[in-house]
Amino acid sequence: MNNRFTGTSLALAFFFAAPLVPSAARAQVTDEGTPAPPSPDGMPEGKEVAPKVEEPTAGPVKKAIRAVSHEAGRYVSDSFGFLTAPAHWTPSDWQKAAGMTLVLGGLFAADRDIDRAAQRNRSPSTDRLASATTRFGSGFGTELSFAAVGVGLIFKNDRIRDMGREALEASLLTAFVSNLVIKRTFGRERPYRSDGKTDFDFGSNNSSFPSGHATQAFAIASVVAARSKGWVVPTLAYTAASLVAFDRVNDRVHFASDVFAGAVFGTVAGRFLVHKHDREAVGEPSKTRLDIVPIRNGLAARLAF
């Protein structure tokens, strides 16, 4: 994930040393070669100096446009990097993916039994818990991300600000891929409609696989965990995300395999973004990167390898 660009003489020595001496203390040399007395401002008599022109500072509107442009470019670059990441996986990465796929296949086979067990053990207490916590996988999670950005900006805390930015980005990225690509591709019917049976209608509007709530909850939790010190905050974050996964099965809107797939997808996306930004912060570029760069009257895309 990773490219750049001596003769010595007395005159050169003077050239480099002269700026280090205060101007008022340096003798100025006239055209005839004799020292001229310095003027009160330190410049030779008879010499005029052009007034220094201050660079105009960018107004708030330009700063806002620049910030939005930068953020949009980062979103595009990160999305491209995430979608092309498998091309750079190591054998260890492929082994992990294979292991997750085996677990997912086992859950597909057990989905109906898990669904029946969940409904047998469903109670007013589990319903109340689901009602109270399932919002962490929807709008409430996004609101918390915006809040973290605001707190970080107000208190000038870069870690909290970046946590909010990355949580929001992970949430939006996974929602886009999940809702517009994966769900529509698999077209799995929800358990309350299929009576617990696994029914894939590829390309349909059925949207059970994967769970969007679980995906978002784990995407945010993984960012919070990666940006937090110690074990308390990461434990709370993943516990909240796990409760969201439980809620979706309890409410019979998702199978166990749906929430497992969402949890894996969200966690991978969140951790990918954090690690990518950490590498870029120390000057290690991505192997494949798509940048959005401003040009006159618009924006341009630049693909770097």
NORRARA-V658804 format. One record per residue. N is the residue number from 1. RES is the residue in three letters. BURIAL is # if it has 16 or more other C-alpha atoms within 10 Angstrom, else .. Layout:
BEGIN
N;RES;BURIAL + N;RES;BURIAL
END
This chain:
BEGIN
1;MET;. + 2;ASN;. + 3;ASN;. + 4;ARG;. + 5;PHE;. + 6;THR;. + 7;GLY;. + 8;THR;. + 9;SER;. + 10;LEU;. + 11;ALA;. + 12;LEU;. + 13;ALA;. + 14;PHE;. + 15;PHE;. + 16;PHE;. + 17;ALA;. + 18;ALA;. + 19;PRO;. + 20;LEU;. + 21;VAL;. + 22;PRO;. + 23;SER;. + 24;ALA;. + 25;ALA;. + 26;ARG;. + 27;ALA;. + 28;GLN;# + 29;VAL;. + 30;THR;. + 31;ASP;. + 32;GLU;. + 33;GLY;. + 34;THR;. + 35;PRO;. + 36;ALA;. + 37;PRO;# + 38;PRO;# + 39;SER;. + 40;PRO;. + 41;ASP;. + 42;GLY;. + 43;MET;# + 44;PRO;# + 45;GLU;. + 46;GLY;. + 47;LYS;. + 48;GLU;. + 49;VAL;. + 50;ALA;. + 51;PRO;. + 52;LYS;. + 53;VAL;. + 54;GLU;. + 55;GLU;. + 56;PRO;. + 57;THR;. + 58;ALA;. + 59;GLY;. + 60;PRO;. + 61;VAL;. + 62;LYS;. + 63;LYS;. + 64;ALA;. + 65;ILE;. + 66;ARG;. + 67;ALA;. + 68;VAL;. + 69;SER;# + 70;HIS;. + 71;GLU;. + 72;ALA;. + 73;GLY;# + 74;ARG;# + 75;TYR;# + 76;VAL;# + 77;SER;# + 78;ASP;# + 79;SER;# + 80;PHE;# + 81;GLY;# + 82;PHE;# + 83;LEU;. + 84;THR;. + 85;ALA;. + 86;PRO;. + 87;ALA;. + 88;HIS;. + 89;TRP;. + 90;THR;. + 91;PRO;. + 92;SER;. + 93;ASP;. + 94;TRP;. + 95;GLN;. + 96;LYS;. + 97;ALA;. + 98;ALA;. + 99;GLY;. + 100;MET;. + 101;THR;. + 102;LEU;. + 103;VAL;. + 104;LEU;# + 105;GLY;. + 106;GLY;. + 107;LEU;# + 108;PHE;# + 109;ALA;. + 110;ALA;. + 111;ASP;# + 112;ARG;# + 113;ASP;. + 114;ILE;# + 115;ASP;# + 116;ARG;. + 117;ALA;. + 118;ALA;# + 119;GLN;. + 120;ARG;. + 121;ASN;. + 122;ARG;. + 123;SER;. + 124;PRO;. + 125;SER;. + 126;THR;. + 127;ASP;. + 128;ARG;. + 129;LEU;# + 130;ALA;# + 131;SER;. + 132;ALA;. + 133;THR;# + 134;THR;# + 135;ARG;# + 136;PHE;# + 137;GLY;# + 138;SER;# + 139;GLY;. + 140;PHE;. + 141;GLY;# + 142;THR;# + 143;GLU;. + 144;LEU;# + 145;SER;# + 146;PHE;# + 147;ALA;# + 148;ALA;# + 149;VAL;# + 150;GLY;# + 151;VAL;# + 152;GLY;# + 153;LEU;. + 154;ILE;. + 155;PHE;. + 156;LYS;. + 157;ASN;. + 158;ASP;. + 159;ARG;. + 160;ILE;# + 161;ARG;# + 162;ASP;# + 163;MET;# + 164;GLY;# + 165;ARG;# + 166;GLU;# + 167;ALA;# + 168;LEU;# + 169;GLU;# + 170;ALA;# + 171;SER;# + 172;LEU;# + 173;LEU;# + 174;THR;# + 175;ALA;# + 176;PHE;. + 177;VAL;. + 178;SER;# + 179;ASN;# + 180;LEU;. + 181;VAL;. + 182;ILE;# + 183;LYS;# + 184;ARG;# + 185;THR;# + 186;PHE;# + 187;GLY;# + 188;ARG;# + 189;GLU;# + 190;ARG;# + 191;PRO;# + 192;TYR;. + 193;ARG;. + 194;SER;. + 195;ASP;. + 196;GLY;# + 197;LYS;# + 198;THR;# + 199;ASP;# + 200;PHE;# + 201;ASP;. + 202;PHE;. + 203;GLY;. + 204;SER;. + 205;ASN;. + 206;ASN;# + 207;SER;# + 208;SER;# + 209;PHE;# + 210;PRO;# + 211;SER;# + 212;GLY;# + 213;HIS;# + 214;ALA;# + 215;THR;# + 216;GLN;# + 217;ALA;# + 218;PHE;# + 219;ALA;# + 220;ILE;# + 221;ALA;# + 222;SER;# + 223;VAL;# + 224;VAL;# + 225;ALA;# + 226;ALA;. + 227;ARG;# + 228;SER;. + 229;LYS;. + 230;GLY;. + 231;TRP;. + 232;VAL;. + 233;VAL;# + 234;PRO;# + 235;THR;. + 236;LEU;. + 237;ALA;# + 238;TYR;# + 239;THR;. + 240;ALA;# + 241;ALA;# + 242;SER;# + 243;LEU;# + 244;VAL;# + 245;ALA;# + 246;PHE;# + 247;ASP;# + 248;ARG;# + 249;VAL;# + 250;ASN;# + 251;ASP;# + 252;ARG;# + 253;VAL;# + 254;HIS;# + 255;PHE;# + 256;ALA;# + 257;SER;# + 258;ASP;# + 259;VAL;# + 260;PHE;# + 261;ALA;# + 262;GLY;# + 263;ALA;# + 264;VAL;# + 265;PHE;# + 266;GLY;# + 267;THR;# + 268;VAL;# + 269;ALA;# + 270;GLY;# + 271;ARG;# + 272;PHE;# + 273;LEU;# + 274;VAL;# + 275;HIS;. + 276;LYS;# + 277;HIS;# + 278;ASP;. + 279;ARG;. + 280;GLU;. + 281;ALA;. + 282;VAL;. + 283;GLY;. + 284;GLU;. + 285;PRO;# + 286;SER;# + 287;LYS;. + 288;THR;# + 289;ARG;# + 290;LEU;# + 291;ASP;# + 292;ILE;# + 293;VAL;. + 294;PRO;. + 295;ILE;. + 296;ARG;. + 297;ASN;. + 298;GLY;. + 299;LEU;. + 300;ALA;. + 301;ALA;. + 302;ARG;. + 303;LEU;. + 304;ALA;. + 305;PHE;.
END
